[in-house]
Amino acid sequence: MKVLLYFESEKLLAKSGIGRALEHQKRALTSVGIEYSIDPQCTDYDILHINTYGINSRNMVAKAKRAGKPVVYHAHSTEEDFRNSFVGSNQLSPLVKKYLVSLYEKADCLITPTPYSKKLLEGYGIKLPIYAISNGIDLKKYAPSEEKEKAFYDYFHLNKEQKIVVCVGLFFERKGIIDFVNIAKEMPEYTFIWFGHAPLYSIPKNIRQIVKEDHPKNVIFPGYIKGEILEGAYSACDVFFFPSYEETEGIVVLEALASRANVLVRDIPVYEGWLENRKNCYMETNNEDFKKAIEGITLGNYPSFQEEGFLVAENRSIEHIGSQLKAVYESLI
């Protein structure tokens, strides 16, 4: 069996969760001995596994269909997670939904990261088989390391005595960036760091102003950083705080869990069935409760669920995901 993993505009999307999902797919297929290609000119593949949504993606699907080859569409995106992102996203979201459905319906089956996103897609009226398979996580890559933590502390000129709150995400209102900054204003004794990037021209003016100037001194926007500095941040921070309002999974949450971070997220439907409040993480719904949780975790007044959270990540390891992808492919051949 040979799979063509197609990813349009790879350089443009490399910094996104979808970009990391592709890397996980490569590792997952290797872990279960499935040959793959990422060359769009490849013709000797058995299954097309497609991750993106542009014109070239549509053409790749049509080409595979003409060749009589089954198509797996990885449904990373929904109308819901398109809203409150780029300039004009809310106005365009109904058209985006229609376009996504038109693409997804050309496949033989869909893969989507969570039961929640599967439910959304079924609500669109899509009748294809839909499999909920996590994007997966590389446990070794995110294992805590003193060297990586030192790289993080050195880069930001911080030390272990400082109280540090970290988030990772694009500069989208949907990700909770406004709440992140407002909470930081009320907690000046903490250092808040938001890793991530989006072209400033592409985001609404109020978010652009927050990132450029309208934030307190204890908030740092270092941009897109990967490697040992980011990996060290996950395990070194006191709290990984992800206040996103909408996700199809949230790869960064898996990265934090794998790093044995204390994880605090907004209580939203996507986490149903795998994250549980005060069992493997903390989940709150408003800024006042987020603030209390950050203080409680940092001061040791709230119990730690780092090990329980790690078990969640362990169940979504790349090796587990490889076996699930293999089962879906075999069902099509």
Contacts in CASP RR format, 6 or more apart in sequence:
PFRMAT RR
TARGET T0000
AUTHOR 0000-0000-0000
METHOD contacts of the structure
MODEL  1
MKVLLYFESEKLLAKSGIGRALEHQKRALTSVGIEYSIDPQCTDYDILHI
NTYGINSRNMVAKAKRAGKPVVYHAHSTEEDFRNSFVGSNQLSPLVKKYL
VSLYEKADCLITPTPYSKKLLEGYGIKLPIYAISNGIDLKKYAPSEEKEK
AFYDYFHLNKEQKIVVCVGLFFERKGIIDFVNIAKEMPEYTFIWFGHAPL
YSIPKNIRQIVKEDHPKNVIFPGYIKGEILEGAYSACDVFFFPSYEETEG
IVVLEALASRANVLVRDIPVYEGWLENRKNCYMETNNEDFKKAIEGITLG
NYPSFQEEGFLVAENRSIEHIGSQLKAVYESLI
1 34 0 8 1.000
1 35 0 8 1.000
1 46 0 8 1.000
1 47 0 8 1.000
1 329 0 8 1.000
1 330 0 8 1.000
1 333 0 8 1.000
2 34 0 8 1.000
2 35 0 8 1.000
2 36 0 8 1.000
2 37 0 8 1.000
2 44 0 8 1.000
2 45 0 8 1.000
2 46 0 8 1.000
2 47 0 8 1.000
3 29 0 8 1.000
3 34 0 8 1.000
3 35 0 8 1.000
3 36 0 8 1.000
3 37 0 8 1.000
3 45 0 8 1.000
3 46 0 8 1.000
3 47 0 8 1.000
3 48 0 8 1.000
3 49 0 8 1.000
3 329 0 8 1.000
4 36 0 8 1.000
4 37 0 8 1.000
4 38 0 8 1.000
4 39 0 8 1.000
4 40 0 8 1.000
4 42 0 8 1.000
4 45 0 8 1.000
4 47 0 8 1.000
4 48 0 8 1.000
4 49 0 8 1.000
4 64 0 8 1.000
5 22 0 8 1.000
5 25 0 8 1.000
5 26 0 8 1.000
5 29 0 8 1.000
5 36 0 8 1.000
5 37 0 8 1.000
5 38 0 8 1.000
5 49 0 8 1.000
5 51 0 8 1.000
6 38 0 8 1.000
6 40 0 8 1.000
6 48 0 8 1.000
6 49 0 8 1.000
6 50 0 8 1.000
6 51 0 8 1.000
6 52 0 8 1.000
6 57 0 8 1.000
6 60 0 8 1.000
7 13 0 8 1.000
7 19 0 8 1.000
7 22 0 8 1.000
7 38 0 8 1.000
7 51 0 8 1.000
7 52 0 8 1.000
8 52 0 8 1.000
8 53 0 8 1.000
8 54 0 8 1.000
8 56 0 8 1.000
8 57 0 8 1.000
8 60 0 8 1.000
9 52 0 8 1.000
9 54 0 8 1.000
10 19 0 8 1.000
10 22 0 8 1.000
13 19 0 8 1.000
13 52 0 8 1.000
15 196 0 8 1.000
15 197 0 8 1.000
15 224 0 8 1.000
16 170 0 8 1.000
17 76 0 8 1.000
17 135 0 8 1.000
17 250 0 8 1.000
17 251 0 8 1.000
17 252 0 8 1.000
18 51 0 8 1.000
18 52 0 8 1.000
18 76 0 8 1.000
18 77 0 8 1.000
19 51 0 8 1.000
20 135 0 8 1.000
20 251 0 8 1.000
21 51 0 8 1.000
21 74 0 8 1.000
21 76 0 8 1.000
21 135 0 8 1.000
21 251 0 8 1.000
22 51 0 8 1.000
24 135 0 8 1.000
24 136 0 8 1.000
24 137 0 8 1.000
24 138 0 8 1.000
24 318 0 8 1.000
24 321 0 8 1.000
25 36 0 8 1.000
25 49 0 8 1.000
25 51 0 8 1.000
25 74 0 8 1.000
25 325 0 8 1.000
26 36 0 8 1.000
26 38 0 8 1.000
27 138 0 8 1.000
27 318 0 8 1.000
28 136 0 8 1.000
28 318 0 8 1.000
28 319 0 8 1.000
28 321 0 8 1.000
28 322 0 8 1.000
28 325 0 8 1.000
29 35 0 8 1.000
29 36 0 8 1.000
29 322 0 8 1.000
29 325 0 8 1.000
29 326 0 8 1.000
30 36 0 8 1.000
31 318 0 8 1.000
31 319 0 8 1.000
31 322 0 8 1.000
32 319 0 8 1.000
32 322 0 8 1.000
32 323 0 8 1.000
32 325 0 8 1.000
32 326 0 8 1.000
34 322 0 8 1.000
34 325 0 8 1.000
34 326 0 8 1.000
34 329 0 8 1.000
37 45 0 8 1.000
40 56 0 8 1.000
40 60 0 8 1.000
43 67 0 8 1.000
45 69 0 8 1.000
46 69 0 8 1.000
46 70 0 8 1.000
46 329 0 8 1.000
46 333 0 8 1.000
47 69 0 8 1.000
47 70 0 8 1.000
47 71 0 8 1.000
47 72 0 8 1.000
47 329 0 8 1.000
47 332 0 8 1.000
47 333 0 8 1.000
48 60 0 8 1.000
48 61 0 8 1.000
48 64 0 8 1.000
48 69 0 8 1.000
48 70 0 8 1.000
48 71 0 8 1.000
48 72 0 8 1.000
49 72 0 8 1.000
49 74 0 8 1.000
49 329 0 8 1.000
50 57 0 8 1.000
50 60 0 8 1.000
50 61 0 8 1.000
50 71 0 8 1.000
50 72 0 8 1.000
50 73 0 8 1.000
50 74 0 8 1.000
50 107 0 8 1.000
51 74 0 8 1.000
51 76 0 8 1.000
53 77 0 8 1.000
53 99 0 8 1.000
53 100 0 8 1.000
53 103 0 8 1.000
57 103 0 8 1.000
58 103 0 8 1.000
58 106 0 8 1.000
61 71 0 8 1.000
61 73 0 8 1.000
61 103 0 8 1.000
61 106 0 8 1.000
61 107 0 8 1.000
62 106 0 8 1.000
64 70 0 8 1.000
64 71 0 8 1.000
65 71 0 8 1.000
65 106 0 8 1.000
70 108 0 8 1.000
70 109 0 8 1.000
70 332 0 8 1.000
70 333 0 8 1.000
71 106 0 8 1.000
71 107 0 8 1.000
71 108 0 8 1.000
72 107 0 8 1.000
72 108 0 8 1.000
72 109 0 8 1.000
72 110 0 8 1.000
72 111 0 8 1.000
72 328 0 8 1.000
72 329 0 8 1.000
72 332 0 8 1.000
73 103 0 8 1.000
73 104 0 8 1.000
73 106 0 8 1.000
73 107 0 8 1.000
73 109 0 8 1.000
73 110 0 8 1.000
73 111 0 8 1.000
74 110 0 8 1.000
74 111 0 8 1.000
74 112 0 8 1.000
75 100 0 8 1.000
75 104 0 8 1.000
75 110 0 8 1.000
75 111 0 8 1.000
75 112 0 8 1.000
75 117 0 8 1.000
75 121 0 8 1.000
75 130 0 8 1.000
75 248 0 8 1.000
76 112 0 8 1.000
76 113 0 8 1.000
76 248 0 8 1.000
77 96 0 8 1.000
77 100 0 8 1.000
77 248 0 8 1.000
78 97 0 8 1.000
78 100 0 8 1.000
78 117 0 8 1.000
78 120 0 8 1.000
78 121 0 8 1.000
78 248 0 8 1.000
79 93 0 8 1.000
79 94 0 8 1.000
79 96 0 8 1.000
79 97 0 8 1.000
79 100 0 8 1.000
80 120 0 8 1.000
80 246 0 8 1.000
81 174 0 8 1.000
81 246 0 8 1.000
81 247 0 8 1.000
81 248 0 8 1.000
82 89 0 8 1.000
82 92 0 8 1.000
82 93 0 8 1.000
82 96 0 8 1.000
82 97 0 8 1.000
83 89 0 8 1.000
83 90 0 8 1.000
83 93 0 8 1.000
83 174 0 8 1.000
83 246 0 8 1.000
84 90 0 8 1.000
84 172 0 8 1.000
84 173 0 8 1.000
84 174 0 8 1.000
84 245 0 8 1.000
84 246 0 8 1.000
85 170 0 8 1.000
85 172 0 8 1.000
85 173 0 8 1.000
85 174 0 8 1.000
85 203 0 8 1.000
86 172 0 8 1.000
86 198 0 8 1.000
86 202 0 8 1.000
86 203 0 8 1.000
87 202 0 8 1.000
87 203 0 8 1.000
87 204 0 8 1.000
88 204 0 8 1.000
97 124 0 8 1.000
100 124 0 8 1.000
101 124 0 8 1.000
101 125 0 8 1.000
101 126 0 8 1.000
104 110 0 8 1.000
104 121 0 8 1.000
104 126 0 8 1.000
104 128 0 8 1.000
105 126 0 8 1.000
105 128 0 8 1.000
107 128 0 8 1.000
108 128 0 8 1.000
108 129 0 8 1.000
108 332 0 8 1.000
109 128 0 8 1.000
109 129 0 8 1.000
109 130 0 8 1.000
109 131 0 8 1.000
109 328 0 8 1.000
109 331 0 8 1.000
109 332 0 8 1.000
110 121 0 8 1.000
110 126 0 8 1.000
110 128 0 8 1.000
110 129 0 8 1.000
110 130 0 8 1.000
110 131 0 8 1.000
111 130 0 8 1.000
111 131 0 8 1.000
111 133 0 8 1.000
111 325 0 8 1.000
111 328 0 8 1.000
112 118 0 8 1.000
112 121 0 8 1.000
112 130 0 8 1.000
112 131 0 8 1.000
112 132 0 8 1.000
112 133 0 8 1.000
112 248 0 8 1.000
113 132 0 8 1.000
113 133 0 8 1.000
113 134 0 8 1.000
113 135 0 8 1.000
113 248 0 8 1.000
113 249 0 8 1.000
113 250 0 8 1.000
114 132 0 8 1.000
114 134 0 8 1.000
114 248 0 8 1.000
114 249 0 8 1.000
114 270 0 8 1.000
114 274 0 8 1.000
115 132 0 8 1.000
115 272 0 8 1.000
115 273 0 8 1.000
116 248 0 8 1.000
116 269 0 8 1.000
116 270 0 8 1.000
116 271 0 8 1.000
116 272 0 8 1.000
117 132 0 8 1.000
117 248 0 8 1.000
117 249 0 8 1.000
117 270 0 8 1.000
118 130 0 8 1.000
118 131 0 8 1.000
118 132 0 8 1.000
121 130 0 8 1.000
122 130 0 8 1.000
131 324 0 8 1.000
131 328 0 8 1.000
133 321 0 8 1.000
133 324 0 8 1.000
133 325 0 8 1.000
133 328 0 8 1.000
134 249 0 8 1.000
134 254 0 8 1.000
134 316 0 8 1.000
134 320 0 8 1.000
134 321 0 8 1.000
135 249 0 8 1.000
135 250 0 8 1.000
135 251 0 8 1.000
135 254 0 8 1.000
135 316 0 8 1.000
135 321 0 8 1.000
136 251 0 8 1.000
136 254 0 8 1.000
136 316 0 8 1.000
136 317 0 8 1.000
136 318 0 8 1.000
136 320 0 8 1.000
136 321 0 8 1.000
137 251 0 8 1.000
137 254 0 8 1.000
137 255 0 8 1.000
137 257 0 8 1.000
137 258 0 8 1.000
137 313 0 8 1.000
137 316 0 8 1.000
137 317 0 8 1.000
137 318 0 8 1.000
138 258 0 8 1.000
138 317 0 8 1.000
138 318 0 8 1.000
139 258 0 8 1.000
139 313 0 8 1.000
139 314 0 8 1.000
139 317 0 8 1.000
139 318 0 8 1.000
141 231 0 8 1.000
141 258 0 8 1.000
142 231 0 8 1.000
142 234 0 8 1.000
142 235 0 8 1.000
142 255 0 8 1.000
142 258 0 8 1.000
142 259 0 8 1.000
142 313 0 8 1.000
143 258 0 8 1.000
143 259 0 8 1.000
144 232 0 8 1.000
144 235 0 8 1.000
144 259 0 8 1.000
144 260 0 8 1.000
145 228 0 8 1.000
145 231 0 8 1.000
145 232 0 8 1.000
145 235 0 8 1.000
147 228 0 8 1.000
148 228 0 8 1.000
148 229 0 8 1.000
148 231 0 8 1.000
148 232 0 8 1.000
148 235 0 8 1.000
149 232 0 8 1.000
149 235 0 8 1.000
149 236 0 8 1.000
151 228 0 8 1.000
151 229 0 8 1.000
151 232 0 8 1.000
152 158 0 8 1.000
152 228 0 8 1.000
152 229 0 8 1.000
152 230 0 8 1.000
152 232 0 8 1.000
152 233 0 8 1.000
152 236 0 8 1.000
153 159 0 8 1.000
153 160 0 8 1.000
153 236 0 8 1.000
155 225 0 8 1.000
155 229 0 8 1.000
156 191 0 8 1.000
156 193 0 8 1.000
156 220 0 8 1.000
156 222 0 8 1.000
158 164 0 8 1.000
158 191 0 8 1.000
160 236 0 8 1.000
162 191 0 8 1.000
163 189 0 8 1.000
163 190 0 8 1.000
163 191 0 8 1.000
163 238 0 8 1.000
163 298 0 8 1.000
164 190 0 8 1.000
164 191 0 8 1.000
164 193 0 8 1.000
164 233 0 8 1.000
164 236 0 8 1.000
164 237 0 8 1.000
164 238 0 8 1.000
164 239 0 8 1.000
165 184 0 8 1.000
165 187 0 8 1.000
165 190 0 8 1.000
165 191 0 8 1.000
165 192 0 8 1.000
165 193 0 8 1.000
165 237 0 8 1.000
165 238 0 8 1.000
165 239 0 8 1.000
165 240 0 8 1.000
165 241 0 8 1.000
165 294 0 8 1.000
166 192 0 8 1.000
166 193 0 8 1.000
166 194 0 8 1.000
166 195 0 8 1.000
166 233 0 8 1.000
166 234 0 8 1.000
166 237 0 8 1.000
166 239 0 8 1.000
166 240 0 8 1.000
166 241 0 8 1.000
166 261 0 8 1.000
167 175 0 8 1.000
167 180 0 8 1.000
167 192 0 8 1.000
167 193 0 8 1.000
167 194 0 8 1.000
167 195 0 8 1.000
167 240 0 8 1.000
167 241 0 8 1.000
167 242 0 8 1.000
167 243 0 8 1.000
168 194 0 8 1.000
168 195 0 8 1.000
168 196 0 8 1.000
168 230 0 8 1.000
168 242 0 8 1.000
168 252 0 8 1.000
168 255 0 8 1.000
168 256 0 8 1.000
169 175 0 8 1.000
169 194 0 8 1.000
169 195 0 8 1.000
169 196 0 8 1.000
169 252 0 8 1.000
170 196 0 8 1.000
170 197 0 8 1.000
170 198 0 8 1.000
171 177 0 8 1.000
171 196 0 8 1.000
171 197 0 8 1.000
171 198 0 8 1.000
171 200 0 8 1.000
171 203 0 8 1.000
171 207 0 8 1.000
171 208 0 8 1.000
171 211 0 8 1.000
172 198 0 8 1.000
172 203 0 8 1.000
172 207 0 8 1.000
173 204 0 8 1.000
173 206 0 8 1.000
173 207 0 8 1.000
174 244 0 8 1.000
174 245 0 8 1.000
174 246 0 8 1.000
175 242 0 8 1.000
175 243 0 8 1.000
175 244 0 8 1.000
175 245 0 8 1.000
176 243 0 8 1.000
176 244 0 8 1.000
176 245 0 8 1.000
176 266 0 8 1.000
177 194 0 8 1.000
177 207 0 8 1.000
177 210 0 8 1.000
177 211 0 8 1.000
178 206 0 8 1.000
178 207 0 8 1.000
178 210 0 8 1.000
179 243 0 8 1.000
179 287 0 8 1.000
179 290 0 8 1.000
180 192 0 8 1.000
180 194 0 8 1.000
180 219 0 8 1.000
180 241 0 8 1.000
180 243 0 8 1.000
181 192 0 8 1.000
181 210 0 8 1.000
181 214 0 8 1.000
181 215 0 8 1.000
181 216 0 8 1.000
181 219 0 8 1.000
182 287 0 8 1.000
183 192 0 8 1.000
183 287 0 8 1.000
183 290 0 8 1.000
183 291 0 8 1.000
183 294 0 8 1.000
184 190 0 8 1.000
184 192 0 8 1.000
184 215 0 8 1.000
184 216 0 8 1.000
184 218 0 8 1.000
184 219 0 8 1.000
185 216 0 8 1.000
186 291 0 8 1.000
187 218 0 8 1.000
187 291 0 8 1.000
187 294 0 8 1.000
187 295 0 8 1.000
188 216 0 8 1.000
188 217 0 8 1.000
188 218 0 8 1.000
189 218 0 8 1.000
190 218 0 8 1.000
190 238 0 8 1.000
190 294 0 8 1.000
190 298 0 8 1.000
191 218 0 8 1.000
191 220 0 8 1.000
192 218 0 8 1.000
192 219 0 8 1.000
192 220 0 8 1.000
193 219 0 8 1.000
193 220 0 8 1.000
193 222 0 8 1.000
193 233 0 8 1.000
193 237 0 8 1.000
194 219 0 8 1.000
194 220 0 8 1.000
194 221 0 8 1.000
195 222 0 8 1.000
195 223 0 8 1.000
195 224 0 8 1.000
195 225 0 8 1.000
195 230 0 8 1.000
195 233 0 8 1.000
196 221 0 8 1.000
196 222 0 8 1.000
196 223 0 8 1.000
196 224 0 8 1.000
196 225 0 8 1.000
197 223 0 8 1.000
197 224 0 8 1.000
200 208 0 8 1.000
200 211 0 8 1.000
200 212 0 8 1.000
203 211 0 8 1.000
211 221 0 8 1.000
215 221 0 8 1.000
231 259 0 8 1.000
232 259 0 8 1.000
234 240 0 8 1.000
234 255 0 8 1.000
234 256 0 8 1.000
234 258 0 8 1.000
234 259 0 8 1.000
234 261 0 8 1.000
235 259 0 8 1.000
235 260 0 8 1.000
235 261 0 8 1.000
237 261 0 8 1.000
237 262 0 8 1.000
238 262 0 8 1.000
238 294 0 8 1.000
238 297 0 8 1.000
238 298 0 8 1.000
239 261 0 8 1.000
239 262 0 8 1.000
239 263 0 8 1.000
239 264 0 8 1.000
239 293 0 8 1.000
239 294 0 8 1.000
239 297 0 8 1.000
239 298 0 8 1.000
240 253 0 8 1.000
240 256 0 8 1.000
240 259 0 8 1.000
240 261 0 8 1.000
240 262 0 8 1.000
240 263 0 8 1.000
240 264 0 8 1.000
241 264 0 8 1.000
241 265 0 8 1.000
241 290 0 8 1.000
241 294 0 8 1.000
242 250 0 8 1.000
242 252 0 8 1.000
242 253 0 8 1.000
242 256 0 8 1.000
242 263 0 8 1.000
242 264 0 8 1.000
242 265 0 8 1.000
242 266 0 8 1.000
243 265 0 8 1.000
243 266 0 8 1.000
243 290 0 8 1.000
244 250 0 8 1.000
244 265 0 8 1.000
244 266 0 8 1.000
244 268 0 8 1.000
245 266 0 8 1.000
245 268 0 8 1.000
246 268 0 8 1.000
246 270 0 8 1.000
247 253 0 8 1.000
247 268 0 8 1.000
247 270 0 8 1.000
248 270 0 8 1.000
249 270 0 8 1.000
250 270 0 8 1.000
253 263 0 8 1.000
253 265 0 8 1.000
253 271 0 8 1.000
253 275 0 8 1.000
254 312 0 8 1.000
254 313 0 8 1.000
254 316 0 8 1.000
256 263 0 8 1.000
257 263 0 8 1.000
257 280 0 8 1.000
257 281 0 8 1.000
257 309 0 8 1.000
257 310 0 8 1.000
257 312 0 8 1.000
257 313 0 8 1.000
258 310 0 8 1.000
258 313 0 8 1.000
258 314 0 8 1.000
260 306 0 8 1.000
260 307 0 8 1.000
260 309 0 8 1.000
260 310 0 8 1.000
261 306 0 8 1.000
262 282 0 8 1.000
262 297 0 8 1.000
262 304 0 8 1.000
262 305 0 8 1.000
262 306 0 8 1.000
263 275 0 8 1.000
263 280 0 8 1.000
263 281 0 8 1.000
263 282 0 8 1.000
263 305 0 8 1.000
263 309 0 8 1.000
264 281 0 8 1.000
264 282 0 8 1.000
264 283 0 8 1.000
264 284 0 8 1.000
264 290 0 8 1.000
264 293 0 8 1.000
264 294 0 8 1.000
264 297 0 8 1.000
265 271 0 8 1.000
265 275 0 8 1.000
265 281 0 8 1.000
265 282 0 8 1.000
265 283 0 8 1.000
266 283 0 8 1.000
266 284 0 8 1.000
266 285 0 8 1.000
267 277 0 8 1.000
267 283 0 8 1.000
267 284 0 8 1.000
267 285 0 8 1.000
271 283 0 8 1.000
274 312 0 8 1.000
275 281 0 8 1.000
275 283 0 8 1.000
275 312 0 8 1.000
276 283 0 8 1.000
277 283 0 8 1.000
278 303 0 8 1.000
278 305 0 8 1.000
279 305 0 8 1.000
279 308 0 8 1.000
280 305 0 8 1.000
280 308 0 8 1.000
280 309 0 8 1.000
280 311 0 8 1.000
280 312 0 8 1.000
281 305 0 8 1.000
281 309 0 8 1.000
282 293 0 8 1.000
282 297 0 8 1.000
282 302 0 8 1.000
282 305 0 8 1.000
284 290 0 8 1.000
284 292 0 8 1.000
284 293 0 8 1.000
293 302 0 8 1.000
295 301 0 8 1.000
296 302 0 8 1.000
297 304 0 8 1.000
END
